[in-house]
Amino acid sequence: METPAFLDRDRPDVPDLVIPGGITPFHLDGRPVRGRLVRLGVLADTLLTRHDNPAPVSCLAGKALALVAALSSALKFDGSFSLQVKGDGPVSMLVADCTSTGALRFYARIDAEALDTLLAANPTPTDHELLGNGYLALTVDQGPDMERHQGIVDIAGDDLAAMAMHYFATSEQHACWLMLTCAMTDTGWQAGGLVLERIAGEGGVDPVGTADANAEWETATILAMTLTARELFDDSLSSPQLLHRLFHEQDLHVGQARALAFGCRCSRARLVDMLSTFPDDDLDHMSQDNGTIVMTCEFCNKDFHFQRKDVAASA
């Protein structure tokens, strides 16, 4: 017997894909530096190709996915960590989130006419040119029973990494260095990044201002800048090997790797719950000639089909 739509809370038919070592945390012992190396591997191509976006938009989305994966893994929480960017550019909204278990998803809202105009003038626009002027928000959501934590700043910087560093400098007053990259390769889309954070010393003492701590932070960022996209996307190099290349002279300690996965959380039941809030006239207008209502999840781009009479019965 088929499960009624309003009871079907199973995961939809989307890729069941897990990258076991997607995030590798590390720290430099005795130095005010900790970080995360993020490598989405084949997960990047799986997520990005579910949407028919132009290459510059997919590239921006891949960097957003790497960013939320990196930042969420530094927090202790149970829920979701999200990035939302709203601007007046051709990509008027970009949303990416990562759950505490490493499940990733994204959505980009595009003004097709404005994007075509931009790409005709510049086939390789900056992230800022795609997004325009507006705001960037980072949010930790642990469910309806917990208070949401959110920080918002204006969009500043040519690329998403610079925008995120601006966020930490202005909203968190926290020194942070980021490298984010995404590109189409011979094996499909690849995305990843490297994040460094300046941390307090022993006993929680803030090392900012001390000559040694400043020099150690500067050295770490200079070494991090030598990382290339080619290295990051090289499957023959493990994440510990790659980190060793960068920081082997800095008392590197590599932590336990964390998994990333395809993570849309839509279900027929959730969409039925949403449809049930609409008045009958709206439901009738949404219904096609054959009596079917089609709803598309903006995150996984999957179509859900409902019979108008079944939605009415569940309301």
SULMOTA-V420707 format. One line per field, one symbol per residue. phi: phi as a letter, one per 30 degrees, with the letter a starting at -180 (. if undefined). psi: psi as a letter, one per 20 degrees, with the letter a starting at -180 (. if undefined). burial: # if it has 9 or more other C-alpha atoms within 8 Angstrom, else .. A space follows every 10 residues. Layout:
BEGIN
phi: ???
psi: ???
burial: ???
END
This chain:
BEGIN
phi: .ddeedcdcd dddbecbbce cdbbdabcei bdbbabccbd hddedddddd cdceeddddd dddddddddd ddddccablb cbcbbbbcce cdbbbbbbdd cjdcaaabcb cedddddddd dadbddeddd diclbbbcbc ccjdcbddcb bbbddbjdbd ddddddeddc dchbdbbbbb baadcdcjdb baabbcbdcd ddiidddejd dddddddddd dddddddcde ddcdddcddd ddddedbdcc hdbccddbdb adbdcdaddd ddedddddde dddddddded icccbcdddc icdccbdedd ddddd
psi: pppqhiinjq prmrpmppog lhpoqrropj qlprrpppoh cihghgghii pmqqghghgg ghhhghghgg hhiiqorocq pqppppajah nhpppqqpri jjpqrrpppp ngghgggghh hoimqrhhhg hbqcqppppo okriiqpqpq qprqppqhrh ghghhhghhh hilppqpqpp qpqpahjapq qarppppprq apjjpoiphq gggghhgggg hgghiipqhg ghjoiiorgh gghhhgkhjk lpopapqqqq rpkqkrrhgg hghghiiqrh gghhhhprhj jpppppphgi kppppqpghh ghhi.
burial: ....##.##. .......##. ########.. ########## ########.. ......#### ########## .##.....## ########## ########## .#######.# #..##..##. ....#.#### ########## ##.....#.. .##.#.#### #########. #...###### ##......## ########## #.....#... ..##.##..# #.##..#... ###....... .###.###.. ##.#..#### ####.##### ###.##.... ..#...#... ####..#..# #..#.###.. ##...
END
